[in-house]
Structures are given as C-alpha cells and as structure tokens.
Amino acid sequence: MKQLPKRLLSIDVLRAVTMLLMLFVNDASGVDHYPIWMDHAKEYEDAMGFADTIFPAFLFIAGLSIPLALKNRIAKGDSIKQLLYYILIRSAALIIMGFYHVNMEEYNSAALLPREVWEIIITLSFFMIWLDYPDTMAKVKKHWLQGTGIVLLILMAILYKGGSDDHIRGMRPSWWGILGIIGWSYLGCALVYVLSKGKFGVLVLFWVLFAGLNIAFHTFMGFNVPILGDFSSIALTMGGVVIIGLYAHLVKIEKTQRVWLLFTILGIALIAIGIFLRPYAGGISKIRSTPSWVLICSGITILAFEFFIYLIDIKGKANWFKFIRPAGTSTLTVYLIPYFQIAILDLFNLHYPPLLNYGIIGMARSMLTGLLIIWLVGWMEKRHLRLKI
C-alpha cells in the first residue's frame, strides 16, 4: 500500500514561490507607477488584483501541510494529548505574533520607544522564543534566551501606546493580522483533522460547511462569529486539507493518474462557482473576504498545486527552484525578516533613489529585494537561525 512521503517537495516549492511573490507584492506596492492589476483592489471595489491571490494561497498551503505534519507525528508515536499540545503551541505562537503586528499598525508617537525600535525588539523576541535551537545547546542557555524573549514581549506590551492622540489605548486585537489569521485557521482545521481521525468524508463535510457559512454570511446571515469571522480563512485552509487528503487517497489506491483530471475539474469548478456567485454575495473582494474571492483563489491554488506536482514530484525539477528553497522550508523566518528591514530603513530615514522606486526598474528592485531576503535566510538556516513553529 503506497503512501505520500513525509514531505512533498511540490508543497515546499509552491510555498516558496508564494512567499517570494508575497515579498515582491508587499515591497512593490510602494513603487510609483505600479500596475493597478498587480496591486490589491480597494475595499469598495468589486475586483481582485494579483496581490489579492497571495494570502489565500498561503492559507490553502497551510491546509495542505496539516495532514502530512500530523501523520508524521503520529508515526513517531505521538498520543492524542501530545498532538493537541503540538497544535495549541503552534497556533498560539502565530496568534501572539499576529497580535503584536496588528497593534504596530496604530502605534502612537506618545509611546516611550519609537515605533521602529519597538518593532525591532518584538521581532527579535519572536526569534529568541521560537528559534530552532540545536540539540547540542545547553538547556540553561536555551531557557535563558527564551525567557528573555518572553520578558521583552511583556515589557513591550506594557510600554505600548496606541490609538489616536485624544484616545490613547493599550494593546488590543482590532484584527488578528496575517499570522494570527493563519494561526486561528490552522487551529480549527488541525483540531477537525485530529478529532475526526482524518476521515476524508468528515473533512469534506467541514469544508462544505465552512464555505457554506461564508456564503451565508455574505448573503443573509449578516453577523460575524467570534474569532472565525465570516469563515473565509478557515474555508481556504480546510480546502487544502481536503485536497491533500484526496491526493493521498489516490496514491493509496494507486490511481494517481486521476489527479490531473480531478484537480483540473475541481479548480475550474471552484473558479466558475466563484464567478457565478459574484452578483449575489458581495462581488469579489479580498478585504471583504467574499465567497467569490475564497472560491476563485481556492481554484487557482489547486491548479497551481497540480502544476507543481507534475513539475516537481513527477518530472523532478526541484533544482530549478533551489535558489528560493529557504522560502519553502523557513517560511516564517523569511516572513519576519522584512520587519527588521523596514524598521531600520524608517529609523534612519533611508529611502530608495527615485529611479529604483519607479516602474519596471522599481519592480525589478522589489523582486531582487525578495531574492536577497531569501538568500539571507538560507545563510541563516545553515547556522540554525530559523524559527521552528
């Protein structure tokens, strides 16, 4: 009986490409004369730019990874209690980081520390707490570093001042941020997977349920559920859980040739349903997380995953993407490095020359910036300087 390998290179490459594109669109959004179709659509628009497809792809890829990671731990002998602890710890780390990042958006100059210094300290604290420390490191030293990181985060929360000048406030979750949303979605989907024992029919049922609730919210329900909101994010993540489950089943029964037809049909069908729902469920909007956006992006990611299965797992072309591999294996580290970069640039009031921040040259500079960040993380990875979550 065949099974999927413990780690699919196609998922790593898809994640790496998605991370590179996130670095690119985030940096290029500040470039003058940046093409409108590549940018995020505005909240009031019934539209979707290229940048609007990146974050949902991340959520979907997180779903693809859940069954593989949990099966790997089960194979090592983890009990249900150990699995639940693992899930809660991972989720908590992402939620905490997202919580701090969200509050950074409304940082008030009345605070004791400049925003840039506060940003550098919290990001450094994330590394101190969740670094992938080598097994050879003395436990006392490791615990001292982690403890220092925790103390710094608590101190930064105490020193924080946010809001407007006439209404100074402390830290609060106005929303959960990108990492927080991933954390909550991961928590929900991982719990469903463990408690259902990975039964494919149950996973499909929850995917349909979450997508259906997202549609209901934007048509007649009209209210948010605490934490899960309109179910858009968890629907995207659960879609990944179901798709990797389908792939694993086809491998198990040795019918992998059906992947191409089934994934193509599913991808195109979700895009078509999303387009059909557009006039009835709030149009297409990432900011409003409408059903059309959820379904279209799910379909696009399924087709992209299918492409990388063929290119990487079947044709063995992983070396084509070797230069961005760290973005697929140390993704969270890559995501956090720009917080250092931006804070340092702002702290010292450094700006790119106009030529490097305009049009095609500016976009090329943004892509090069992303590649350099990934190269740096690759260098760090070899020295065990990566987050392990």
One Martini backbone bead per residue (centre of mass of N, CA, C, O) as a GRO file, in nm:
protein
  389
    1MET     BB    1   0.093   0.039   0.026
    2LYS     BB    2   0.067   0.359  -0.053
    3GLN     BB    3   0.233   0.676   0.030
    4LEU     BB    4   0.298   0.967   0.124
    5PRO     BB    5   0.534   1.153   0.191
    6LYS     BB    6   0.638   1.342   0.456
    7ARG     BB    7   0.750   1.532   0.211
    8LEU     BB    8   0.650   1.765  -0.027
    9LEU     BB    9   0.808   1.936  -0.272
   10SER     BB   10   0.567   2.083  -0.404
   11ILE     BB   11   0.490   2.242  -0.147
   12ASP     BB   12   0.756   2.387  -0.101
   13VAL     BB   13   0.757   2.537  -0.373
   14LEU     BB   14   0.485   2.675  -0.353
   15ARG     BB   15   0.561   2.828  -0.092
   16ALA     BB   16   0.809   2.976  -0.205
   17VAL     BB   17   0.671   3.129  -0.434
   18THR     BB   18   0.462   3.271  -0.255
   19MET     BB   19   0.669   3.420  -0.074
   20LEU     BB   20   0.806   3.579  -0.297
   21LEU     BB   21   0.545   3.724  -0.388
   22MET     BB   22   0.495   3.865  -0.120
   23LEU     BB   23   0.751   4.030  -0.112
   24PHE     BB   24   0.700   4.175  -0.378
   25VAL     BB   25   0.414   4.309  -0.333
   26ASN     BB   26   0.488   4.460  -0.073
   27ASP     BB   27   0.718   4.632  -0.201
   28ALA     BB   28   0.575   4.727  -0.479
   29SER     BB   29   0.339   4.905  -0.358
   30GLY     BB   30   0.559   5.161  -0.335
   31VAL     BB   31   0.568   5.189  -0.635
   32ASP     BB   32   0.582   5.383  -0.890
   33HIS     BB   33   0.384   5.283  -1.139
   34TYR     BB   34   0.204   5.052  -1.052
   35PRO     BB   35   0.019   4.810  -1.151
   36ILE     BB   36  -0.308   4.768  -1.083
   37TRP     BB   37  -0.342   4.449  -1.134
   38MET     BB   38  -0.118   4.383  -0.898
   39ASP     BB   39  -0.279   4.503  -0.688
   40HIS     BB   40  -0.481   4.586  -0.448
   41ALA     BB   41  -0.794   4.606  -0.395
   42LYS     BB   42  -1.042   4.783  -0.297
   43GLU     BB   43  -1.297   4.762  -0.077
   44TYR     BB   44  -1.527   4.885  -0.286
   45GLU     BB   45  -1.439   4.680  -0.489
   46ASP     BB   46  -1.514   4.464  -0.775
   47ALA     BB   47  -1.214   4.304  -0.721
   48MET     BB   48  -0.889   4.147  -0.838
   49GLY     BB   49  -0.569   4.121  -0.769
   50PHE     BB   50  -0.279   3.959  -0.763
   51ALA     BB   51  -0.225   4.015  -0.453
   52ASP     BB   52  -0.505   3.869  -0.362
   53THR     BB   53  -0.377   3.559  -0.406
   54ILE     BB   54  -0.158   3.507  -0.181
   55PHE     BB   55  -0.285   3.462   0.101
   56PRO     BB   56  -0.482   3.229   0.025
   57ALA     BB   57  -0.252   3.039  -0.053
   58PHE     BB   58  -0.135   3.011   0.230
   59LEU     BB   59  -0.383   2.884   0.360
   60PHE     BB   60  -0.397   2.639   0.172
   61ILE     BB   61  -0.108   2.533   0.232
   62ALA     BB   62  -0.155   2.487   0.529
   63GLY     BB   63  -0.360   2.260   0.470
   64LEU     BB   64  -0.168   2.068   0.315
   65SER     BB   65   0.028   2.027   0.577
   66ILE     BB   66  -0.130   1.906   0.814
   67PRO     BB   67  -0.147   1.594   0.759
   68LEU     BB   68   0.157   1.545   0.729
   69ALA     BB   69   0.249   1.643   1.011
   70LEU     BB   70   0.058   1.461   1.185
   71LYS     BB   71   0.140   1.185   1.068
   72ASN     BB   72   0.435   1.207   1.152
   73ARG     BB   73   0.374   1.213   1.460
   74ILE     BB   74   0.219   0.949   1.475
   75ALA     BB   75   0.458   0.771   1.368
   76LYS     BB   76   0.631   0.859   1.637
   77GLY     BB   77   0.393   0.825   1.882
   78ASP     BB   78   0.178   1.023   1.923
   79SER     BB   79  -0.060   1.136   2.107
   80ILE     BB   80  -0.339   1.314   2.140
   81LYS     BB   81  -0.224   1.502   2.354
   82GLN     BB   82   0.033   1.577   2.192
   83LEU     BB   83  -0.112   1.691   1.945
   84LEU     BB   84  -0.269   1.916   2.089
   85TYR     BB   85  -0.022   2.061   2.198
   86TYR     BB   86   0.111   2.120   1.926
   87ILE     BB   87  -0.122   2.287   1.809
   88LEU     BB   88  -0.140   2.506   2.033
   89ILE     BB   89   0.151   2.613   2.013
   90ARG     BB   90   0.147   2.699   1.717
   91SER     BB   91  -0.097   2.885   1.729
   92ALA     BB   92  -0.002   3.078   1.954
   93ALA     BB   93   0.243   3.192   1.808
   94LEU     BB   94   0.089   3.322   1.567
   95ILE     BB   95  -0.112   3.493   1.734
   96ILE     BB   96   0.091   3.665   1.887
   97MET     BB   97   0.232   3.790   1.642
   98GLY     BB   98  -0.023   3.911   1.516
   99PHE     BB   99  -0.099   4.092   1.757
  100TYR     BB  100   0.154   4.274   1.745
  101HIS     BB  101   0.129   4.367   1.449
  102VAL     BB  102  -0.143   4.510   1.472
  103ASN     BB  103  -0.050   4.725   1.690
  104MET     BB  104   0.164   4.862   1.507
  105GLU     BB  105  -0.040   5.025   1.322
  106GLU     BB  106  -0.129   5.214   1.605
  107TYR     BB  107   0.115   5.361   1.679
  108ASN     BB  108   0.219   5.596   1.918
  109SER     BB  109   0.434   5.869   1.977
  110ALA     BB  110   0.386   5.865   2.300
  111ALA     BB  111   0.571   5.657   2.327
  112LEU     BB  112   0.877   5.581   2.448
  113LEU     BB  113   0.917   5.428   2.185
  114PRO     BB  114   0.987   5.391   1.885
  115ARG     BB  115   0.841   5.202   1.655
  116GLU     BB  116   1.099   5.073   1.533
  117VAL     BB  117   1.211   4.963   1.800
  118TRP     BB  118   0.967   4.794   1.880
  119GLU     BB  119   0.975   4.613   1.625
  120ILE     BB  120   1.258   4.493   1.669
  121ILE     BB  121   1.209   4.369   1.952
  122ILE     BB  122   0.972   4.176   1.884
  123THR     BB  123   1.119   4.019   1.660
  124LEU     BB  124   1.353   3.925   1.834
  125SER     BB  125   1.172   3.773   2.037
  126PHE     BB  126   1.066   3.561   1.845
  127PHE     BB  127   1.342   3.429   1.803
  128MET     BB  128   1.408   3.361   2.102
  129ILE     BB  129   1.156   3.172   2.144
  130TRP     BB  130   1.132   3.016   1.827
  131LEU     BB  131   1.389   2.889   1.789
  132ASP     BB  132   1.600   2.642   1.634
  133TYR     BB  133   1.749   2.483   1.853
  134PRO     BB  134   2.007   2.304   1.918
  135ASP     BB  135   2.070   2.007   2.087
  136THR     BB  136   2.363   2.106   2.191
  137MET     BB  137   2.237   2.305   2.362
  138ALA     BB  138   2.206   2.433   2.651
  139LYS     BB  139   1.928   2.455   2.843
  140VAL     BB  140   1.993   2.712   3.001
  141LYS     BB  141   2.043   2.894   2.757
  142LYS     BB  142   1.774   2.852   2.615
  143HIS     BB  143   1.589   2.946   2.853
  144TRP     BB  144   1.711   3.227   2.877
  145LEU     BB  145   1.637   3.327   2.594
  146GLN     BB  146   1.333   3.274   2.610
  147GLY     BB  147   1.281   3.441   2.866
  148THR     BB  148   1.376   3.709   2.749
  149GLY     BB  149   1.166   3.724   2.523
  150ILE     BB  150   0.918   3.726   2.707
  151VAL     BB  151   0.991   3.980   2.868
  152LEU     BB  152   1.001   4.171   2.625
  153LEU     BB  153   0.707   4.139   2.538
  154ILE     BB  154   0.583   4.240   2.802
  155LEU     BB  155   0.723   4.516   2.800
  156MET     BB  156   0.605   4.612   2.525
  157ALA     BB  157   0.311   4.604   2.626
  158ILE     BB  158   0.348   4.817   2.853
  159LEU     BB  159   0.473   5.051   2.656
  160TYR     BB  160   0.234   5.067   2.494
  161LYS     BB  161   0.090   5.300   2.244
  162GLY     BB  162  -0.233   5.372   2.110
  163GLY     BB  163  -0.392   5.544   1.878
  164SER     BB  164  -0.504   5.841   1.933
  165ASP     BB  165  -0.428   6.136   2.089
  166ASP     BB  166  -0.735   6.139   2.233
  167HIS     BB  167  -0.699   5.793   2.242
  168ILE     BB  168  -0.528   5.623   2.441
  169ARG     BB  169  -0.399   5.284   2.422
  170GLY     BB  170  -0.371   4.963   2.435
  171MET     BB  171  -0.362   4.650   2.365
  172ARG     BB  172  -0.544   4.508   2.077
  173PRO     BB  173  -0.776   4.308   1.870
  174SER     BB  174  -0.883   4.434   1.584
  175TRP     BB  175  -0.706   4.213   1.456
  176TRP     BB  176  -0.486   3.928   1.371
  177GLY     BB  177  -0.353   3.912   1.127
  178ILE     BB  178  -0.188   3.703   0.930
  179LEU     BB  179  -0.077   3.509   1.147
  180GLY     BB  180  -0.337   3.488   1.315
  181ILE     BB  181  -0.518   3.370   1.095
  182ILE     BB  182  -0.350   3.120   1.052
  183GLY     BB  183  -0.367   3.018   1.345
  184TRP     BB  184  -0.678   2.982   1.366
  185SER     BB  185  -0.711   2.800   1.115
  186TYR     BB  186  -0.522   2.581   1.203
  187LEU     BB  187  -0.665   2.505   1.463
  188GLY     BB  188  -0.938   2.419   1.343
  189CYS     BB  189  -0.833   2.207   1.128
  190ALA     BB  190  -0.659   2.030   1.315
  191LEU     BB  191  -0.888   1.946   1.504
  192VAL     BB  192  -1.063   1.813   1.294
  193TYR     BB  193  -0.855   1.602   1.207
  194VAL     BB  194  -0.807   1.463   1.480
  195LEU     BB  195  -1.110   1.410   1.574
  196SER     BB  196  -1.166   1.252   1.284
  197LYS     BB  197  -0.910   1.087   1.194
  198GLY     BB  198  -0.902   1.180   0.881
  199LYS     BB  199  -1.178   1.166   0.759
  200PHE     BB  200  -1.272   1.250   0.452
  201GLY     BB  201  -1.580   1.304   0.479
  202VAL     BB  202  -1.551   1.505   0.714
  203LEU     BB  203  -1.370   1.712   0.571
  204VAL     BB  204  -1.567   1.780   0.347
  205LEU     BB  205  -1.798   1.875   0.528
  206PHE     BB  206  -1.638   2.118   0.654
  207TRP     BB  207  -1.579   2.263   0.394
  208VAL     BB  208  -1.872   2.311   0.315
  209LEU     BB  209  -1.953   2.454   0.575
  210PHE     BB  210  -1.755   2.695   0.563
  211ALA     BB  211  -1.838   2.793   0.281
  212GLY     BB  212  -2.140   2.824   0.347
  213LEU     BB  213  -2.104   3.037   0.575
  214ASN     BB  214  -1.971   3.248   0.395
  215ILE     BB  215  -2.217   3.281   0.211
  216ALA     BB  216  -2.427   3.347   0.430
  217PHE     BB  217  -2.295   3.606   0.537
  218HIS     BB  218  -2.310   3.752   0.233
  219THR     BB  219  -2.641   3.727   0.220
  220PHE     BB  220  -2.810   3.678   0.534
  221MET     BB  221  -2.672   3.670   0.817
  222GLY     BB  222  -2.486   3.936   0.914
  223PHE     BB  223  -2.262   3.791   1.113
  224ASN     BB  224  -2.009   3.742   1.334
  225VAL     BB  225  -1.782   3.515   1.446
  226PRO     BB  226  -1.585   3.460   1.680
  227ILE     BB  227  -1.268   3.474   1.514
  228LEU     BB  228  -1.394   3.341   1.237
  229GLY     BB  229  -1.609   3.524   1.133
  230ASP     BB  230  -1.680   3.440   0.786
  231PHE     BB  231  -1.497   3.169   0.714
  232SER     BB  232  -1.277   3.217   0.495
  233SER     BB  233  -1.004   3.108   0.610
  234ILE     BB  234  -1.098   2.818   0.696
  235ALA     BB  235  -1.191   2.740   0.411
  236LEU     BB  236  -0.914   2.754   0.276
  237THR     BB  237  -0.767   2.552   0.462
  238MET     BB  238  -0.964   2.309   0.427
  239GLY     BB  239  -0.913   2.276   0.128
  240GLY     BB  240  -0.622   2.168   0.164
  241VAL     BB  241  -0.694   1.920   0.333
  242VAL     BB  242  -0.869   1.783   0.114
  243ILE     BB  243  -0.670   1.771  -0.126
  244ILE     BB  244  -0.451   1.599   0.018
  245GLY     BB  245  -0.649   1.367   0.078
  246LEU     BB  246  -0.706   1.296  -0.216
  247TYR     BB  247  -0.416   1.240  -0.300
  248ALA     BB  248  -0.361   1.015  -0.092
  249HIS     BB  249  -0.582   0.825  -0.195
  250LEU     BB  250  -0.470   0.788  -0.486
  251VAL     BB  251  -0.203   0.668  -0.392
  252LYS     BB  252  -0.315   0.426  -0.229
  253ILE     BB  253  -0.484   0.311  -0.501
  254GLU     BB  254  -0.313   0.368  -0.757
  255LYS     BB  255  -0.457   0.664  -0.903
  256THR     BB  256  -0.276   0.922  -0.999
  257GLN     BB  257  -0.393   0.984  -1.291
  258ARG     BB  258  -0.652   1.138  -1.165
  259VAL     BB  259  -0.544   1.412  -1.075
  260TRP     BB  260  -0.566   1.586  -1.332
  261LEU     BB  261  -0.874   1.577  -1.363
  262LEU     BB  262  -0.975   1.647  -1.075
  263PHE     BB  263  -0.815   1.914  -1.029
  264THR     BB  264  -0.917   2.060  -1.279
  265ILE     BB  265  -1.217   2.049  -1.214
  266LEU     BB  266  -1.207   2.180  -0.934
  267GLY     BB  267  -1.070   2.445  -1.009
  268ILE     BB  268  -1.273   2.539  -1.226
  269ALA     BB  269  -1.532   2.514  -1.055
  270LEU     BB  270  -1.459   2.723  -0.835
  271ILE     BB  271  -1.428   2.960  -1.025
  272ALA     BB  272  -1.716   2.946  -1.146
  273ILE     BB  273  -1.872   2.978  -0.880
  274GLY     BB  274  -1.748   3.249  -0.804
  275ILE     BB  275  -1.859   3.400  -1.051
  276PHE     BB  276  -2.159   3.336  -1.005
  277LEU     BB  277  -2.170   3.475  -0.705
  278ARG     BB  278  -2.092   3.773  -0.741
  279PRO     BB  279  -2.388   3.921  -0.747
  280TYR     BB  280  -2.490   3.773  -0.453
  281ALA     BB  281  -2.194   3.802  -0.257
  282GLY     BB  282  -2.026   4.093  -0.287
  283GLY     BB  283  -1.840   3.997  -0.485
  284ILE     BB  284  -1.497   4.081  -0.529
  285SER     BB  285  -1.307   4.049  -0.210
  286LYS     BB  286  -1.056   4.055   0.017
  287ILE     BB  287  -1.135   4.256   0.244
  288ARG     BB  288  -1.438   4.114   0.251
  289SER     BB  289  -1.423   3.808   0.207
  290THR     BB  290  -1.558   3.674  -0.031
  291PRO     BB  291  -1.669   3.393  -0.187
  292SER     BB  292  -1.539   3.447  -0.461
  293TRP     BB  293  -1.254   3.477  -0.354
  294VAL     BB  294  -1.230   3.201  -0.218
  295LEU     BB  295  -1.294   3.019  -0.468
  296ILE     BB  296  -1.097   3.128  -0.678
  297CYS     BB  297  -0.835   3.088  -0.505
  298SER     BB  298  -0.870   2.788  -0.467
  299GLY     BB  299  -0.860   2.711  -0.766
  300ILE     BB  300  -0.582   2.831  -0.831
  301THR     BB  301  -0.421   2.659  -0.620
  302ILE     BB  302  -0.487   2.382  -0.731
  303LEU     BB  303  -0.355   2.429  -1.009
  304ALA     BB  304  -0.074   2.492  -0.896
  305PHE     BB  305  -0.033   2.224  -0.750
  306GLU     BB  306  -0.057   2.046  -0.997
  307PHE     BB  307   0.186   2.164  -1.146
  308PHE     BB  308   0.399   2.090  -0.916
  309ILE     BB  309   0.361   1.792  -0.919
  310TYR     BB  310   0.461   1.754  -1.205
  311LEU     BB  311   0.736   1.914  -1.193
  312ILE     BB  312   0.850   1.784  -0.917
  313ASP     BB  313   0.739   1.484  -0.858
  314ILE     BB  314   0.763   1.380  -1.159
  315LYS     BB  315   1.014   1.552  -1.307
  316GLY     BB  316   1.235   1.662  -1.101
  317LYS     BB  317   1.259   2.017  -1.073
  318ALA     BB  318   1.368   2.136  -0.795
  319ASN     BB  319   1.639   2.281  -0.889
  320TRP     BB  320   1.501   2.533  -1.014
  321PHE     BB  321   1.431   2.626  -0.687
  322LYS     BB  322   1.686   2.638  -0.500
  323PHE     BB  323   1.715   2.958  -0.447
  324ILE     BB  324   1.409   2.941  -0.282
  325ARG     BB  325   1.390   2.716  -0.062
  326PRO     BB  326   1.381   2.874   0.218
  327ALA     BB  327   1.078   2.973   0.165
  328GLY     BB  328   0.972   2.660   0.222
  329THR     BB  329   1.138   2.592   0.512
  330SER     BB  330   1.158   2.922   0.624
  331THR     BB  331   0.898   3.107   0.610
  332LEU     BB  332   0.876   3.273   0.874
  333THR     BB  333   1.153   3.400   0.855
  334VAL     BB  334   1.103   3.548   0.591
  335TYR     BB  335   0.859   3.715   0.692
  336LEU     BB  336   1.024   3.875   0.931
  337ILE     BB  337   1.268   4.028   0.807
  338PRO     BB  338   1.121   4.291   0.695
  339TYR     BB  339   1.087   4.419   0.978
  340PHE     BB  340   1.379   4.500   0.998
  341GLN     BB  341   1.416   4.651   0.733
  342ILE     BB  342   1.195   4.872   0.768
  343ALA     BB  343   1.282   4.981   1.045
  344ILE     BB  344   1.566   5.075   0.962
  345LEU     BB  345   1.485   5.267   0.736
  346ASP     BB  346   1.301   5.446   0.916
  347LEU     BB  347   1.497   5.518   1.149
  348PHE     BB  348   1.714   5.648   0.918
  349ASN     BB  349   1.567   5.772   0.672
  350LEU     BB  350   1.558   5.571   0.426
  351HIS     BB  351   1.582   5.588   0.060
  352TYR     BB  352   1.507   5.533  -0.247
  353PRO     BB  353   1.577   5.605  -0.537
  354PRO     BB  354   1.364   5.697  -0.780
  355LEU     BB  355   1.462   5.488  -0.996
  356LEU     BB  356   1.413   5.238  -0.772
  357ASN     BB  357   1.080   5.354  -0.753
  358TYR     BB  358   1.010   5.292  -1.074
  359GLY     BB  359   0.848   5.081  -1.227
  360ILE     BB  360   1.032   4.833  -1.354
  361ILE     BB  361   1.277   4.894  -1.177
  362GLY     BB  362   1.123   4.879  -0.908
  363MET     BB  363   1.024   4.584  -0.945
  364ALA     BB  364   1.305   4.459  -0.969
  365ARG     BB  365   1.397   4.553  -0.689
  366SER     BB  366   1.179   4.392  -0.534
  367MET     BB  367   1.268   4.113  -0.630
  368LEU     BB  368   1.560   4.134  -0.526
  369THR     BB  369   1.486   4.170  -0.233
  370GLY     BB  370   1.352   3.894  -0.199
  371LEU     BB  371   1.603   3.724  -0.279
  372LEU     BB  372   1.790   3.833  -0.054
  373ILE     BB  373   1.623   3.736   0.183
  374ILE     BB  374   1.637   3.436   0.110
  375TRP     BB  375   1.943   3.414   0.115
  376LEU     BB  376   1.974   3.496   0.412
  377VAL     BB  377   1.806   3.259   0.525
  378GLY     BB  378   1.989   3.040   0.413
  379TRP     BB  379   2.230   3.125   0.584
  380MET     BB  380   2.083   3.093   0.858
  381GLU     BB  381   1.996   2.796   0.835
  382LYS     BB  382   2.294   2.680   0.853
  383ARG     BB  383   2.291   2.828   1.165
  384HIS     BB  384   2.010   2.783   1.313
  385LEU     BB  385   1.840   3.062   1.208
  386ARG     BB  386   1.528   2.950   1.285
  387LEU     BB  387   1.203   2.895   1.290
  388LYS     BB  388   0.996   2.666   1.503
  389ILE     BB  389   0.637   2.600   1.398
   0.00000   0.00000   0.00000
